[in-house]
Amino acid sequence: MKNKKIKSLAPALDKGLDVIEFLASSGLSHTLSQIAKGLHRSVSEIQRTLTSLASRGYLVRDHLGGFRLSSKLFSIAHNHPPHRDLLSVALPVMQQFSHHTEQSVHLSAPVGLDLIIVAQTESPTRARITIQNGLVLDPFTTTSGRVYLAFLPESTRAALMKSTPLPSNQKKTLTESIEKIQKTKFFSSPSHYYDGVTDMAAPILSLSTQQVQAVLATTWIHPLGKKIDTTLLLNQLLKAVHAVENAWEESIIDQPSSKK
């Protein structure tokens, strides 16, 4: 919901976006009064907004009269995915990685300053890890986030670290980790969130500018009686990263020139 201290330039639009964000975060149907209460607004304030969103196909009503999001936003997003060109070159490489290693792999890309999961391919084995597309990755606690943080411009990285104050011991550990990642161009670590899960990630960099374009990562669970060949995984991950970097660079070169 928007910051109430900032004067809105388009109050009606803000109300519509508030409704959409509220329903998206909930994932459930809500009645008019429930939505009003959740947004700290009166029923009369949002009644016309809900009617308008429903008439445009953004909301649908269930048999109990509750409102929920339709699939229209999903369809709009897929008509123009923000990382379409990157995905077109990365997905075939990711599928090949999963085929050779029998491990899942996911791709995250920056949206603003956030790092968001934009694609994944799953392991062909019976037990596999699936990560939600659209998930925002914490830059300090996730493996992909650490890699992303390490290859941001120094001023941007400093601003992010300043915006989230860390205890001095954690800041020291994070700084040492970033320096190591910058040298090795990969990072592997036990999951910060689950026992028995390990993550390994590497940056996809622009060959011309060396700016981070995305992060490719594999996540695996440790099977009983079988040892994961981490050297093989790392070699395959770096091979995949290089393949995406080269294909991405070629796709940029092949695009029609904007010069007159």
N, C-alpha and C positions, 0 to 999 in steps of 0.2 A: 504494500500500500504506500501511497506517496507520502512524502514528508509534509506534514500540515503547516510547517513554518514557511514553506515556499509558496508564494501566491501562484495559483494555477492560471495559466494562460488559456486553457481550454477545459473548463470544469466538467462539461458533459463527456468529453473524451476521457478524462481522468476517471470518472465514475465507471465508464464502460471497461476501461483497462483494469480498474480495481476489481470489478466483478469477475473478469476473465482470470486474473491472477489468483483470486480467492478460490474459484472453482478448480483451477489447475492444481493448486497446492493441496487441496482437499482430496480430489479424486472421487468425490461422492456427489450425489444429488442433494440439493438443499432447497428448502422452501424460500419464498420471498422474505418472510420474517427472519429466517435463519441467516440468510445472506446479509440482510440489513444489520442484524446484530453482530455478525462477524466483521463487518466493515465499519461498525460504529456510526451507522447512518440511520436515518428514519426510513420507514417503509415507503413513504411518499417520495423520498429523494431518489430512490433507485427503481421504483416500479416502472416508470417509462423506459429507463435504461434496459431493464430486463426484457421488456416487450420488444424494444427495438432490436436487441441482440438476437432474440428468438426469431423475429421476422426476417432478419438477414441470414439466418441459418447457423449462427455461431453457438446458439443454445438450443437444446431440445428439452421437452418436459416428459417426465415419466408418468406412470399410471396413477401415482399418488400426488401429482401436481408439482413435484420438485424439479428444479432446473439443474442441468448438467451440460458440460461442454459437448458439442458435436464433433465430428471428424473434420470440420471445415478448416480449422487452423492447421491440422496435420496435412491436409491436401495442399494448402497454400504453401506451407514450408517445403513440401516435396516438389512443388513446381519450380522453386528457386532455392535449392539448398545452398547455404553460404560457403560451403567448402566442396562444391560439386567437382571442380577441376582437380582438386587434390584427391578426392575420393576415387575419381576415374582412374588415376594412376596408382593409387595405393591399394585398392581392394584386390586386384589380381595378385599383387605381391604378397599381401596378407594371407590370401587363400593358399598360395604356394607354401608359405611359412608353416601354416597349420598342417598342411599335408605332409611336409617333411619331418616336422618335429612332434606331431600329434598333440600340440599345445594350442590353447586359445591365444589370440593376439588382439589388442585393441589400439585404436588410433585416437589421440586427443589433439585438439587444435585450439588456438586462442580465439576467444570472442571477447573483444575489449581486452581487459586484463585477466579475465577468467580463462581457465583451461578446462575444456569440455569434451567429454567422450562423444565422438562423432561417428565412429564405425567400429565393428569388431567382426572377427571370424572365429567360430568355435572349434574346439578340439573335436576330432572325429571319434574319440573314445567315449565309453559309456559315462564316465564321470568327467564333468567339464565345468569351468567357471564362466559364468555369463555376467557381464557388467552392463548396467543400464545406460543406453544411449541418452545423451543429454545431461548426464551426471557431471556436476562441477567438481573438479578435483582440487583438494586443498594443496596449495603450493609448498606447505611446510611439512605435512605429514604423509603425503603419498609419494610413491617412487616417481611417477610421471611428473608430479608437481615439482619435486626437487630438481629433476632434469630441466624442466621448463624454466624454473627460477634461475638455474645456473647459467642459462644461455640468453637470458634477457639482457638488454642494455644495462650497464651498471647503474645509471640514474633511475631507471624503472625498477630494478631489483631493490635498490635502496629505499625507494618510496614505498614499495610493497612491504618490506620488512619493518619500516617505520610505522606503517598503518596498523600493524599487528604486533604490538610490543611482546617480546618473549623474555623469559628469565635469562639472565646473563649466561648461565651454563648451557641452556638450549641454543642461544644465539651463537655461542662459540662452536658448539657441535655442528650447527647448521652451516656456519661459515666454512669450517673445515671440510664438510661434506661437499659444498659447492665448489671449492677449490679442487677437490679430487675429481669431481664429475667433469669439470672443465678440462682437466688433463686427459682423462680416460675416455670421455664422451659416452659413458654409460653409467648406470647405477643399478645395483641389485641389493635388495633388502627384504627381510621378513615383513609381511604386511603389518601395518600399524593398527589394523582393525580386526584381523582374524588370526587365530593360531593355526599353524600348519600350512600357511599360504606364503608363497614367496613371489615377489614382483621383480621384474628386470625391465629397464626402460633405456631408450637411447633417443637423442634428438634428431629430428629431420631438419637439416639446415639448408638455407639457400646457398647454392654453390657460388653465386656471385657476390652476395652480401654477407654471408655467414650468419644471417639472422635466423632465429628459430621459427620454423614454419609449423611444426607439429611435433608430437612425441609418439613413438611407437613402443608398445610395451606388451610383455607376455606375463601372464600370471598363472601359477600352477599350484596344485595341492600335492602333498608328498604321499605317494602310495606306499602301503606296507610292503616290505620285502623287495622294493625296487628303488634304485638310486637314480635320480634325475641327472642326466649328463649336462651340467651347467655350461661346460666349455662349448659343447655342441650348440646349445641354445644361444649362447652369446654370439658365436660365429654366425649362426643363421639370422639372428636379430640384426647384427651389423650389416650382413649381406643384404637383408631386406631394406634396411635404412638407405644404404647406398643405391639400391635399385630404385627406390622411390625418389631420392634426391635427383638422380640422373634423368628419370622419366619426367619428373616435375619440371626440371630445367629445360628439357627438350620441348615440353608442351608449351612453355612460355615463349621459347624461341620461334616455334611453329605458328603462334598466334598471328593473325593479320596485323601488319604494322599500322600504327596510328599516324604515321608520318604522311603528310600530303605530298 
